[in-house]
Amino acid sequence: MSEATAKVMVADINQVTKKLEFDVPWEVVKEEIDKCFHKLGKTVKIKGFRQGKVPRPIVEKFYRGEATSEAAKNLINKYFFDSLEKEGIVPVAEPLIDEKGIEYDKDYSFAVTVEVEPIFDPQGYLGLNLTKINTVITGEDIAKSLLHLRRSFGTLQDAPPDRRIGSDSIVTINSRVTVEGKEVDGLSRQGSIVNMSDRTIVSGLKEQLLGMSRGEGKEFSLMLPEVFKPEDLASKEAFFKVEITNIQEEILPEANEEFVKNFDEFSSMAELEERIYKSLQNNITLRAGNLLKKDIIDELLKANDFQVPPSLVEKETFFLMQDQINMMTARGYPREKSTAEVIKQHEQYREIASKRIKFMYLIKGIAAKENLSVHESETDSYIEEMAREKNSDLTSFKEQISKNNMLEMIKEQILEDKVLRFIEEKAQVSTVERPENED
């Protein structure tokens, strides 16, 4: 057996890409080819010869290409994986192999390009200045939620003839809206219903309608919003001509014990309000956590500039785009149209994907630097809580997690939560009130 071996050169193409170049001496290549021919000689069937007894020259004549291809594959696998172990390289995607095949009596050269995880020292995660919205639930919060609930059981009735439009009126109008002399589709309508409590009303329209009465007409101009669609009309002056054809009022049920009878799961107003409180607390706590997480991510990305494996970014980009296509299709958009619309925004999705992958590595990097890890007891507790929330049997829920290969994903989520809590604990966090328009 030859003592010769391959020469290996490892070069860093960039922070996340390495290129391994191999030069295998002919004597080593020849030994591998001989092994392949020996193996083939035992199995090939050629007319006029017994299986396993075909002379080597005959095997070479018919199977030279197959033998050299097999030898090349064996040499690549051997030296590539040996080098990965020796150099401590852990690929994150399929390697890219560049080889031209084996030529007789010549050394065999090939190269393999691999993507690897970035190596960096996480910075800027200690002592951050962060803001967190107030998660205290007030009586006003409960009253607003209860009002929404009452409205779901409310009815509409025409307002008295002398009643003028108020901030909670439901108004029917005929409108003609023009911009630069051209009528605006969507705003020019007959019998359009306007809920005066709706926050999406064109800015200024509510103020113009307040105080008007049934049968009254009015002309005025307003600036269309910057985000108005179609975009060519955004921020332009629009001229309105409106006529009030009807004014209605909501008739809401009183918030009392009689109202509670609409719900089988509650026996008193106190129980209903307790449920509203818990629901608000969960929602606001979740929103506050998401906003704080966004601030932390933004700060971490500003403080840490490093490359991430392109293949992981593309994979995440595809996932995001596919998810959006599925959502649009579920809402009734044709799949072909949904796909075309999403493809147009490929670069935006790629940017989001890149940030996600960077954040994933930042979490891993900070966890390693601060010796944060996930213990088995934490994983068990997390899974038990998930099962309770889903009202699932714990044993069957664990089986489902195992079947769907979700355990690693759960561990990653626990680690992310732990790192984010660590960052928050080390930060200067100030509390701000929720915006008034947030329920």
Backbone torsions as a table, in degrees:
resi	resn	phi	psi	omega
1	MET	NA	136.3	-178.0
2	SER	-69.6	143.2	176.7
3	GLU	-92.4	-4.0	178.6
4	ALA	-67.9	154.3	178.7
5	THR	-144.6	173.0	-176.4
6	ALA	-77.8	148.2	170.6
7	LYS	-90.0	134.6	-177.0
8	VAL	-125.4	131.0	174.3
9	MET	-120.9	130.8	179.6
10	VAL	-114.8	124.9	-179.3
11	ALA	-126.6	141.5	175.4
12	ASP	-87.7	112.8	177.0
13	ILE	-74.3	-45.4	173.3
14	ASN	-154.9	-165.7	-174.1
15	GLN	-63.7	-25.5	-174.6
16	VAL	-125.4	12.7	-178.8
17	THR	-133.4	129.4	176.6
18	LYS	-122.5	147.4	176.8
19	LYS	-121.1	124.9	178.6
20	LEU	-108.1	122.3	-179.9
21	GLU	-111.3	131.8	-174.7
22	PHE	-121.3	141.1	173.9
23	ASP	-131.1	109.0	-174.8
24	VAL	-101.0	122.6	-179.9
25	PRO	-59.1	148.9	-178.1
26	TRP	-58.1	-37.3	-177.6
27	GLU	-63.1	-33.2	176.9
28	VAL	-73.1	-40.2	178.4
29	VAL	-61.5	-43.7	-178.4
30	LYS	-62.3	-41.1	178.3
31	GLU	-59.7	-41.6	-179.0
32	GLU	-68.7	-37.5	177.4
33	ILE	-64.4	-43.0	178.3
34	ASP	-58.2	-41.5	178.3
35	LYS	-61.5	-40.6	-179.2
36	CYS	-67.1	-42.0	178.0
37	PHE	-64.5	-39.3	179.5
38	HIS	-62.1	-41.8	179.2
39	LYS	-66.7	-43.0	179.4
40	LEU	-64.5	-38.8	-177.7
41	GLY	-59.2	-23.9	-179.7
42	LYS	-82.8	-17.5	-172.2
43	THR	-119.6	-23.0	-173.8
44	VAL	-70.3	150.9	177.0
45	LYS	-119.0	116.9	178.8
46	ILE	-126.9	130.7	-177.0
47	LYS	-55.9	130.7	178.0
48	GLY	99.1	-5.8	179.6
49	PHE	-131.6	147.2	175.0
50	ARG	-75.8	146.9	178.7
51	GLN	-59.7	131.5	-179.7
52	GLY	88.6	-6.9	-178.5
53	LYS	-118.4	17.0	-179.2
54	VAL	-76.7	127.4	-179.7
55	PRO	-59.3	147.3	-177.4
56	ARG	-56.1	-44.9	-179.6
57	PRO	-59.0	-34.5	179.6
58	ILE	-69.8	-42.6	178.1
59	VAL	-60.4	-42.9	-179.5
60	GLU	-62.7	-38.8	-177.7
61	LYS	-60.2	-42.4	-174.8
62	PHE	-95.2	-22.5	-171.0
63	TYR	-127.2	22.2	-179.2
64	ARG	-60.1	-45.5	-179.6
65	GLY	-61.6	-42.7	-179.7
66	GLU	-65.6	-40.2	-179.1
67	ALA	-66.6	-44.4	-179.3
68	THR	-68.9	-34.9	176.5
69	SER	-64.5	-43.1	178.5
70	GLU	-65.8	-39.6	178.8
71	ALA	-63.7	-42.6	178.7
72	ALA	-61.0	-44.6	179.4
73	LYS	-61.6	-42.7	-179.8
74	ASN	-64.8	-42.3	179.9
75	LEU	-66.2	-41.9	178.0
76	ILE	-60.4	-49.0	-179.3
77	ASN	-60.4	-45.4	-176.6
78	LYS	-62.0	-56.1	-173.2
79	TYR	-74.9	-32.9	179.2
80	PHE	-65.7	-52.6	-177.4
81	PHE	-69.2	-33.1	174.3
82	ASP	-61.8	-41.7	-179.2
83	SER	-68.6	-38.2	176.9
84	LEU	-57.7	-45.5	-179.3
85	GLU	-66.9	-43.8	-178.2
86	LYS	-64.8	-41.7	-176.2
87	GLU	-87.8	-8.2	-178.2
88	GLY	69.2	34.7	-179.0
89	ILE	-93.9	129.9	178.0
90	VAL	-119.4	101.9	179.7
91	PRO	-65.3	146.6	177.0
92	VAL	-107.2	-0.8	179.9
93	ALA	-152.1	172.2	178.6
94	GLU	-60.6	134.2	-179.8
95	PRO	-70.7	154.1	176.3
96	LEU	-105.0	115.6	-174.3
97	ILE	-101.3	131.6	177.4
98	ASP	-119.5	108.4	179.6
99	GLU	-149.9	149.5	-175.1
100	LYS	-109.3	8.2	-179.3
101	GLY	91.0	165.6	-177.7
102	ILE	-86.4	134.6	172.4
103	GLU	-114.2	133.9	-177.9
104	TYR	-61.4	140.5	177.3
105	ASP	66.4	20.5	177.9
106	LYS	-131.7	149.5	173.3
107	ASP	-62.1	150.6	-177.9
108	TYR	-103.9	118.7	-179.4
109	SER	-112.4	139.9	174.6
110	PHE	-153.8	161.7	180.0
111	ALA	-133.3	147.8	178.4
112	VAL	-130.7	126.7	176.9
113	THR	-105.2	130.6	-178.6
114	VAL	-129.7	147.9	172.3
115	GLU	-96.5	139.2	-177.9
116	VAL	-130.3	167.2	177.0
117	GLU	-68.3	145.4	177.6
118	PRO	-70.5	144.1	174.7
119	ILE	-107.7	118.0	-177.6
120	PHE	-153.6	163.0	178.4
121	ASP	-106.5	108.7	-176.7
122	PRO	-57.5	136.3	-179.3
123	GLN	-128.2	161.8	168.1
124	GLY	70.1	23.8	-179.2
125	TYR	-105.2	-3.8	178.6
126	LEU	-103.8	140.4	175.9
127	GLY	69.7	29.0	178.5
128	LEU	-67.3	148.8	172.0
129	ASN	-95.9	109.1	-174.5
130	LEU	-123.3	157.0	173.7
131	THR	-121.3	145.3	-178.9
132	LYS	-134.2	131.1	-177.5
133	ILE	-70.3	147.6	-179.4
134	ASN	-62.7	126.8	-178.8
135	THR	-103.7	9.6	178.7
136	VAL	-73.5	129.2	179.9
137	ILE	-90.7	127.7	-178.6
138	THR	-105.4	168.6	175.7
139	GLY	-61.9	-31.8	177.5
140	GLU	-65.4	-38.8	177.6
141	ASP	-60.6	-45.2	-179.8
142	ILE	-64.8	-40.1	-180.0
143	ALA	-63.5	-39.0	178.8
144	LYS	-64.7	-44.4	179.5
145	SER	-64.8	-39.8	178.5
146	LEU	-64.8	-34.9	177.4
147	LEU	-64.2	-43.4	177.0
148	HIS	-60.0	-40.3	-179.7
149	LEU	-66.2	-41.6	178.3
150	ARG	-64.1	-36.9	-179.7
151	ARG	-63.8	-30.1	178.3
152	SER	-67.8	-16.6	177.1
153	PHE	-110.3	7.5	-176.5
154	GLY	-82.3	169.9	176.5
155	THR	-130.7	163.1	177.9
156	LEU	-108.9	142.5	172.7
157	GLN	-142.3	151.3	179.6
158	ASP	-62.1	137.4	177.9
159	ALA	-74.0	157.0	176.1
160	PRO	-56.5	153.2	-175.7
161	PRO	-56.0	-30.8	-176.6
162	ASP	-90.9	1.8	-176.5
163	ARG	-78.4	132.6	178.1
164	ARG	-98.4	162.7	-176.6
165	ILE	-65.6	127.8	176.4
166	GLY	-113.5	-178.9	-175.1
167	SER	-70.3	-14.5	178.8
168	ASP	-117.3	16.7	-179.1
169	SER	-77.0	155.5	171.2
170	ILE	-109.5	117.3	-168.8
171	VAL	-116.0	136.8	172.7
172	THR	-105.2	125.4	-177.0
173	ILE	-133.7	153.2	164.9
174	ASN	-101.7	130.5	-176.5
175	SER	-135.7	145.0	171.0
176	ARG	-128.9	120.7	-176.0
177	VAL	-122.9	130.8	-179.5
178	THR	-128.9	148.5	172.7
179	VAL	-128.6	121.7	-178.0
180	GLU	53.2	39.3	175.7
181	GLY	83.2	-4.8	-179.2
182	LYS	-106.6	136.4	-178.3
183	GLU	-69.0	141.1	-176.9
184	VAL	-99.0	113.9	176.1
185	ASP	-63.3	140.3	178.6
186	GLY	97.7	-31.5	176.5
187	LEU	-102.3	-30.6	176.4
188	SER	-84.8	111.3	-176.7
189	ARG	-148.6	155.6	172.4
190	GLN	-104.7	129.2	176.8
191	GLY	70.6	32.0	179.6
192	SER	-74.9	139.6	180.0
193	ILE	-98.0	126.9	178.8
194	VAL	-121.4	119.0	174.4
195	ASN	-90.7	114.5	-173.9
196	MET	-66.8	-14.8	177.9
197	SER	-92.0	-0.9	-179.4
198	ASP	-74.0	128.3	-177.7
199	ARG	-77.1	-11.6	-175.6
200	THR	-91.4	5.1	178.5
201	ILE	-62.5	141.5	177.3
202	VAL	-51.6	130.2	-176.5
203	SER	-54.2	128.4	178.9
204	GLY	96.9	-22.0	-177.6
205	LEU	-67.5	-41.5	-179.2
206	LYS	-58.7	-44.7	-179.0
207	GLU	-63.1	-34.4	179.5
208	GLN	-71.1	-33.0	-176.3
209	LEU	-84.3	-27.9	-178.6
210	LEU	-55.6	131.3	176.8
211	GLY	90.6	-11.1	177.8
212	MET	-73.5	159.2	-178.3
213	SER	-121.4	168.3	-178.6
214	ARG	-60.6	132.9	179.8
215	GLY	89.1	-9.4	-177.3
216	GLU	-82.2	146.8	176.4
217	GLY	-118.1	162.5	-177.5
218	LYS	-161.7	146.8	174.7
219	GLU	-124.1	138.4	-178.8
220	PHE	-163.3	169.6	177.9
221	SER	-124.5	149.5	179.0
222	LEU	-141.2	153.5	173.8
223	MET	-87.2	128.0	177.5
224	LEU	-71.9	149.3	-176.4
225	PRO	-62.9	159.4	177.8
226	GLU	-65.2	-26.7	-177.6
227	VAL	-97.9	15.5	-177.7
228	PHE	-67.0	143.1	175.7
229	LYS	-118.6	139.1	1.9
230	PRO	-66.9	149.9	-173.1
231	GLU	-60.0	-27.5	-176.5
232	ASP	-69.7	-10.6	177.5
233	LEU	-102.1	-8.5	-177.0
234	ALA	-59.9	138.7	176.8
235	SER	66.6	15.1	177.8
236	LYS	-99.0	157.8	179.9
237	GLU	-79.4	128.8	179.6
238	ALA	-115.5	140.6	-179.9
239	PHE	-104.9	124.3	-176.4
240	PHE	-107.1	138.4	169.6
241	LYS	-129.6	111.1	-173.5
242	VAL	-123.2	153.1	174.2
243	GLU	-135.3	129.4	-179.5
244	ILE	-85.7	116.4	-179.2
245	THR	-100.5	-20.5	178.2
246	ASN	-163.9	150.2	175.3
247	ILE	-129.4	126.0	179.5
248	GLN	-120.5	159.8	178.7
249	GLU	-127.0	147.6	175.4
250	GLU	-81.2	133.1	172.4
251	ILE	-105.9	109.8	-174.1
252	LEU	-104.1	145.2	175.6
253	PRO	-69.5	148.4	177.4
254	GLU	-67.7	146.1	176.8
255	ALA	-84.0	84.3	-178.5
256	ASN	-140.3	-173.1	-177.2
257	GLU	-62.7	-29.0	178.6
258	GLU	-66.9	-38.5	178.5
259	PHE	-63.3	-35.9	-178.4
260	VAL	-61.7	-24.8	-178.3
261	LYS	-64.3	-13.8	176.5
262	ASN	-71.0	-11.3	-174.9
263	PHE	-122.9	120.2	-178.2
264	ASP	-66.7	-30.0	-172.8
265	GLU	-83.1	-5.9	180.0
266	PHE	-120.0	143.5	178.5
267	SER	-113.7	-4.1	180.0
268	SER	-155.6	162.9	177.4
269	MET	-63.5	-33.7	-179.9
270	ALA	-61.6	-41.5	179.0
271	GLU	-66.8	-41.1	179.3
272	LEU	-63.3	-45.3	-179.5
273	GLU	-66.4	-34.1	176.7
274	GLU	-64.0	-41.6	177.2
275	ARG	-64.6	-41.9	177.9
276	ILE	-60.5	-42.5	-179.8
277	TYR	-60.1	-48.5	-178.2
278	LYS	-63.8	-40.9	179.6
279	SER	-64.1	-44.1	177.8
280	LEU	-62.9	-42.3	-178.9
281	GLN	-61.5	-44.0	178.8
282	ASN	-63.1	-45.3	-177.0
283	ASN	-65.6	-44.6	-176.6
284	ILE	-71.3	-38.1	177.4
285	THR	-62.7	-42.0	178.1
286	LEU	-63.9	-44.4	-179.8
287	ARG	-64.2	-42.7	179.7
288	ALA	-62.6	-41.7	178.9
289	GLY	-64.1	-41.1	-179.8
290	ASN	-65.9	-40.7	179.4
291	LEU	-68.2	-39.6	177.4
292	LEU	-65.1	-41.7	178.0
293	LYS	-60.7	-41.8	179.1
294	LYS	-61.0	-43.0	178.8
295	ASP	-62.4	-42.3	179.7
296	ILE	-63.3	-45.2	179.2
297	ILE	-59.0	-46.2	-179.9
298	ASP	-59.0	-43.2	-179.0
299	GLU	-67.3	-41.3	179.8
300	LEU	-64.8	-41.7	-178.9
301	LEU	-67.2	-33.7	177.7
302	LYS	-68.6	-34.1	-174.9
303	ALA	-87.7	-12.9	-175.3
304	ASN	-131.5	110.1	179.8
305	ASP	-110.0	108.4	178.9
306	PHE	-150.0	160.2	-179.7
307	GLN	-83.3	154.3	173.9
308	VAL	-126.7	155.2	-177.9
309	PRO	-58.0	122.7	-178.8
310	PRO	-56.8	-37.1	-177.8
311	SER	-64.2	-36.2	177.9
312	LEU	-68.7	-36.9	178.0
313	VAL	-64.6	-44.6	-179.8
314	GLU	-64.7	-38.6	178.2
315	LYS	-63.2	-43.3	179.0
316	GLU	-68.7	-36.4	177.5
317	THR	-61.0	-46.0	179.0
318	PHE	-60.9	-42.0	179.4
319	PHE	-60.8	-45.8	-179.1
320	LEU	-63.4	-43.6	-178.5
321	MET	-66.8	-42.7	179.5
322	GLN	-63.3	-39.6	179.0
323	ASP	-63.2	-42.3	179.2
324	GLN	-66.7	-40.0	177.3
325	ILE	-60.9	-44.2	179.4
326	ASN	-63.1	-39.0	179.3
327	MET	-65.5	-44.0	-179.6
328	MET	-65.4	-39.8	179.1
329	THR	-64.3	-39.7	179.3
330	ALA	-64.3	-26.3	178.9
331	ARG	-85.8	0.3	175.1
332	GLY	108.2	-2.4	177.5
333	TYR	-74.3	140.1	175.5
334	PRO	-59.4	138.4	-176.2
335	ARG	-59.7	-39.7	-179.0
336	GLU	-62.1	-42.1	179.5
337	LYS	-69.5	-40.6	179.0
338	SER	-60.5	-44.7	-179.5
339	THR	-61.8	-44.2	-179.6
340	ALA	-62.3	-41.9	-179.7
341	GLU	-65.3	-42.4	-177.7
342	VAL	-69.4	-39.1	179.7
343	ILE	-60.3	-34.5	178.1
344	LYS	-60.1	-25.8	-175.8
345	GLN	-103.8	24.8	-176.2
346	HIS	-54.6	-43.2	-176.5
347	GLU	-65.4	-37.4	177.9
348	GLN	-65.3	-42.1	178.0
349	TYR	-66.3	-35.7	179.5
350	ARG	-65.9	-37.2	178.3
351	GLU	-65.3	-42.3	177.6
352	ILE	-63.2	-43.9	-179.4
353	ALA	-61.5	-42.6	-180.0
354	SER	-60.7	-41.5	178.9
355	LYS	-66.1	-38.2	178.8
356	ARG	-63.1	-44.9	-179.1
357	ILE	-66.7	-40.7	177.4
358	LYS	-61.2	-43.6	-179.7
359	PHE	-62.6	-39.7	178.4
360	MET	-58.8	-45.6	179.6
361	TYR	-69.2	-33.8	177.1
362	LEU	-63.3	-42.0	177.9
363	ILE	-60.5	-46.6	179.7
364	LYS	-63.4	-41.3	-178.5
365	GLY	-66.7	-44.1	179.3
366	ILE	-66.4	-41.0	179.0
367	ALA	-59.9	-43.4	179.9
368	ALA	-66.6	-42.0	-177.6
369	LYS	-66.7	-34.3	-177.2
370	GLU	-102.0	11.0	178.7
371	ASN	55.6	42.6	176.3
372	LEU	-97.6	132.3	-178.8
373	SER	-145.1	172.4	-178.8
374	VAL	-107.6	121.8	178.5
375	HIS	-90.8	155.6	-178.6
376	GLU	-58.5	-37.2	179.9
377	SER	-63.7	-35.6	178.5
378	GLU	-67.8	-40.6	177.4
379	THR	-63.1	-43.7	179.5
380	ASP	-61.6	-44.6	-179.9
381	SER	-63.3	-40.6	-179.6
382	TYR	-62.8	-44.5	-179.6
383	ILE	-66.8	-39.1	177.9
384	GLU	-62.5	-40.8	178.4
385	GLU	-65.7	-40.6	177.1
386	MET	-60.8	-43.1	-179.6
387	ALA	-63.3	-41.3	178.8
388	ARG	-63.0	-44.3	-178.8
389	GLU	-62.2	-33.2	-178.7
390	LYS	-93.7	3.5	-177.4
391	ASN	52.8	42.4	-177.7
392	SER	-107.3	150.1	172.3
393	ASP	-65.6	131.7	-173.1
394	LEU	-61.1	-43.1	-177.9
395	THR	-62.7	-47.9	-179.6
396	SER	-68.1	-31.6	178.9
397	PHE	-67.2	-40.9	177.2
398	LYS	-64.2	-38.1	177.9
399	GLU	-63.3	-39.0	178.6
400	GLN	-65.5	-40.1	178.6
401	ILE	-62.6	-43.8	179.6
402	SER	-65.1	-43.8	-178.2
403	LYS	-62.1	-38.6	-176.7
404	ASN	-93.2	9.1	178.4
405	ASN	53.3	46.6	-175.3
406	MET	-96.8	-6.6	-172.8
407	LEU	-61.7	-44.9	-179.3
408	GLU	-64.1	-38.1	178.7
409	MET	-63.8	-38.7	178.1
410	ILE	-65.3	-43.2	178.8
411	LYS	-62.1	-40.0	178.5
412	GLU	-63.7	-38.5	179.2
413	GLN	-67.6	-41.3	178.3
414	ILE	-62.3	-43.5	179.7
415	LEU	-64.0	-41.5	178.3
416	GLU	-60.4	-46.9	179.1
417	ASP	-59.5	-40.8	-178.2
418	LYS	-66.1	-42.9	179.3
419	VAL	-65.6	-42.6	179.7
420	LEU	-63.5	-39.5	177.0
421	ARG	-64.0	-41.0	178.5
422	PHE	-59.6	-46.5	-179.6
423	ILE	-62.6	-42.5	-179.9
424	GLU	-63.8	-41.1	-179.9
425	GLU	-63.8	-31.0	-178.7
426	LYS	-91.4	0.0	-175.4
427	ALA	-97.1	164.7	169.9
428	GLN	-94.6	103.4	-173.9
429	VAL	-107.1	121.7	175.3
430	SER	-107.7	144.2	-178.1
431	THR	-95.7	132.8	176.8
432	VAL	-120.0	152.0	179.5
433	GLU	-73.8	150.0	175.7
434	ARG	-67.1	143.3	175.7
435	PRO	-56.5	147.3	-176.3
436	GLU	-61.4	-28.4	-177.3
437	ASN	-84.3	4.4	176.6
438	GLU	-97.4	124.8	178.4
439	ASP	-83.7	NA	NA
